[in-house]
């Protein structure tokens, strides 16, 4: 697996398909609006120009784009940043690519961005994402009860976090 900064040129029909697929985007906030080549390109360009956000494509050695991982926005006063993950290619879910990407982007954030702590949150039913972050060294910090609407029902939000020490402990296990 390889991470590299995502470029507008990386937007393919398959990528647009992920963003429009109900199963793939079920836990993404982008599901609330139509995702078009233009809107996805605008998002990728905006993040590429932002000084406090980094969007990486997750690529297989063959060059196949299977998902994305984002760090940011970074809040430099506090030394914290959010991490968000999408494994868009359904055939690649559950194979450890998410965990590997989380570890890599966490090391990048700790080593290069002056970040002391990372956070991630996900809808409670999104067990695959939760597992990937926990395996990467994040720890469960909280639960926001009935925080979001999911398919017309109130849904809890899982809050996870990681410090450099959390990630180091994970490597020792």
Order of alpha helices (4+ residues) and beta strands (2+ residues): beta-alpha-alpha-beta-beta-beta-alpha-beta-alpha-beta-beta-alpha
